[in-house]
């Protein structure tokens, strides 16, 4: 292999490497955006469930009090 072909081969390897880096960085950007969306959804679900748990705890407390009243009689 002479110097000319070595130069062409190194240019091709560099170009392919650059394209691969660009593709990988694009996937990482999309992954970050998707992660942000999912994280926001999970926070919304957590807040919703947290409110439901509070309501369930209140109902449970009332129900326990009601059952205790029946067992006293």
C-alpha positions in Angstrom: 0.0 0.0 0.0 1.5 3.3 -1.0 1.1 6.6 0.8 -1.9 7.7 -1.3 -4.0 4.8 -0.4 -3.1 5.1 3.2 -4.3 8.7 3.2 -7.6 7.7 1.5 -8.1 4.9 3.9 -7.5 7.1 6.9 -9.9 9.7 5.6 -12.6 7.1 5.1 -12.1 5.7 8.7 -12.2 9.3 10.0 -15.4 10.0 8.1 -17.1 6.8 9.2 -16.1 7.5 12.8 -17.5 11.1 12.6 -20.8 9.8 11.3 -21.0 7.2 14.1 -20.3 9.8 16.7 -23.0 12.1 15.3 -25.6 9.2 15.3 -24.7 8.2 18.8 -25.0 11.8 20.1 -28.4 12.2 18.4 -29.7 9.0 20.2 -28.3 10.4 23.5 -30.2 13.7 23.0 -33.4 11.8 22.2 -32.9 9.6 25.3 -32.5 12.7 27.5 -35.7 14.2 26.1 -37.6 10.9 26.6 -36.2 10.6 30.1 -37.5 14.1 30.9 -41.0 13.3 29.6 -41.2 10.0 31.5 -39.8 11.6 34.7 -42.5 14.3 34.5 -45.2 11.7 34.0 -44.0 9.7 37.0 -44.0 12.8 39.1 -47.6 13.6 38.1 -48.6 10.0 38.9 -46.8 10.1 42.2 -48.7 13.3 43.1 -52.0 11.8 42.1 -51.4 8.6 44.0 -50.2 10.5 47.0 -53.5 12.4 47.1 -55.4 9.1 46.8 -53.4 7.5 49.6 -54.4 10.5 51.9 -58.0 10.0 51.0 -57.8 6.3 51.6 -56.1 6.8 54.9 -58.9 9.2 55.9 -61.6 6.7 54.9 -59.7 3.9 56.7 -59.6 6.0 59.8 -63.3 6.7 59.7 -64.1 3.1 58.9 -62.0 1.9 61.9 -63.8 4.4 64.1 -67.2 3.2 62.9 -66.3 -0.5 63.5 -65.1 0.3 67.0 -68.5 2.0 67.7 -70.3 -1.2 66.6 -68.1 -3.4 68.7 -68.7 -1.3 71.9 -72.4 -2.1 71.8 
